[in-house]
Amino acid sequence: MKQFSRLHPVVLFFYFCAALGVTMFCLNPAVQIISLGGALLLNLIVDGKPKKRRFLPLLMIPLGGLLNPVFSHHGQTILFFLNNNPVTLQAIYYGLNMGGTACAVLFWLSCFTQIMSSDKLLCVFGRFSPKLALMLSLILRFVPLLGRRSRESREALQAIGLFREDNFFWKLRSRVRVFFAVATSALENGIIAADSMEARGYSVGRRTAYSVFHFSWADGVFAFVSAAALGVVLIVLRAMQLDFYPTVTLKGSPVACGVGLAAFALLCLLPGALQGIAGLVRKRNIRRSLAYGKEAETA
């Protein structure tokens, strides 16, 4: 297990909220680039060698740059006319920025679903909102479960010859059969889970919370650095914002923007730094153990 995943669930939840909040509410291409780089680094840490299809959301960046000028014609720099509508440079910039925002958010959420398991969500929300914690844990459980049930239903239909993709009609009909099978199974499992929880006395009397997670000094240091970096970003957040129309202009001073970008870069690179420090500590311990072993052999 990676070192970042071993942090306390409250610290992890706070970190993801901070990274996602700044990414979504700050209109600045530099922020999106830093956020996307941090999310990709965290994906590499979690997955090791992720599959190529995991990087498909990157196509949203050029797609946003191509689609936004079609619907938005604001901006001072007109490049050309398309169906008597101006295509402006500022609209392209805004579309690229929005595509980068959506892409970065998807990568952060991908890391969130892999790291924040159901027991961690119960630890975060279990004390003050058990129903919300249960709902989130069930949602995270049903997402991979429905994918697995979909593959099983498709393979079963293929085995009995009812899943065919000869033409568009048969492909649509086969996929509708898979959808109804998965939906029926999901509804049945939901009813069974509700009856089971009611039989075990859920929501009867006062609930207690049990957690196997303990707050350590590493959690405190990580939370302090994350909160400090987020605080700096929030202080200069307005200075980091960009106005794309009619021209691309920075709302605040370049110095304040640079300070905010540096703080946000620190926030996004914290998991990689933590993993690097853990690797160095592990190598040092291995070297010490080997040195003690050699001393014992010579003695």
QUIKA-V936025 format. One record per backbone hydrogen bond with DSSP energy under -0.5 kcal/mol. CO is the residue of the C=O (numbers start at 1). NH is the residue of the N-H. If there is no record, write none. Layout:
CO,NH + CO,NH
This chain:
2,6 + 3,6 + 4,7 + 8,12 + 9,13 + 10,14 + 11,15 + 12,16 + 13,17 + 14,18 + 15,19 + 16,20 + 17,21 + 18,22 + 19,23 + 20,24 + 21,25 + 22,26 + 25,27 + 26,28 + 27,242 + 28,31 + 28,32 + 29,33 + 30,34 + 31,35 + 32,36 + 33,37 + 34,38 + 35,39 + 36,40 + 37,41 + 38,42 + 39,43 + 40,44 + 41,45 + 42,46 + 43,47 + 44,48 + 47,49 + 51,54 + 52,55 + 53,56 + 55,58 + 56,59 + 57,60 + 58,61 + 58,62 + 59,63 + 60,64 + 61,65 + 62,66 + 63,67 + 64,68 + 67,70 + 67,71 + 68,71 + 68,72 + 71,73 + 76,78 + 77,79 + 77,89 + 80,87 + 82,85 + 85,82 + 86,88 + 87,79 + 87,80 + 88,92 + 89,93 + 90,94 + 91,95 + 92,96 + 93,97 + 94,98 + 95,99 + 96,100 + 97,101 + 98,102 + 99,103 + 100,104 + 101,105 + 102,106 + 103,107 + 104,108 + 105,109 + 106,110 + 107,111 + 108,112 + 109,113 + 110,114 + 111,115 + 112,116 + 115,117 + 117,121 + 118,122 + 119,123 + 120,124 + 121,125 + 122,126 + 125,129 + 129,133 + 130,134 + 131,135 + 132,136 + 133,137 + 134,138 + 135,139 + 136,140 + 137,141 + 138,142 + 139,143 + 140,144 + 141,145 + 142,146 + 143,147 + 144,148 + 145,149 + 146,150 + 147,151 + 148,152 + 149,153 + 150,154 + 151,155 + 152,156 + 153,157 + 154,158 + 155,159 + 156,160 + 157,162 + 157,163 + 158,161 + 162,164 + 167,171 + 168,172 + 169,173 + 170,174 + 171,175 + 172,176 + 173,177 + 174,178 + 175,179 + 176,180 + 177,181 + 178,182 + 179,183 + 180,184 + 181,185 + 182,186 + 183,187 + 184,188 + 185,189 + 186,190 + 187,191 + 188,192 + 189,193 + 190,194 + 191,195 + 192,196 + 193,197 + 194,198 + 195,199 + 196,200 + 197,202 + 198,201 + 201,204 + 203,205 + 214,216 + 216,220 + 217,221 + 218,222 + 219,223 + 220,224 + 221,225 + 222,226 + 223,227 + 224,228 + 225,229 + 226,230 + 227,231 + 228,232 + 229,233 + 230,234 + 231,235 + 232,236 + 234,237 + 236,240 + 237,240 + 237,241 + 238,241 + 239,252 + 241,251 + 242,244 + 243,249 + 246,76 + 247,249 + 249,243 + 253,257 + 254,258 + 255,259 + 256,260 + 257,261 + 258,262 + 259,263 + 260,264 + 261,265 + 262,266 + 263,267 + 264,268 + 265,269 + 266,270 + 267,270 + 269,273 + 270,274 + 271,275 + 272,276 + 273,277 + 274,278 + 275,279 + 276,280 + 277,281 + 278,282 + 279,283 + 280,284 + 281,285 + 282,286 + 283,287 + 284,288 + 285,289 + 286,290 + 287,291 + 288,292 + 289,293 + 290,294 + 291,295 + 292,296 + 293,297 + 294,298 + 295,299
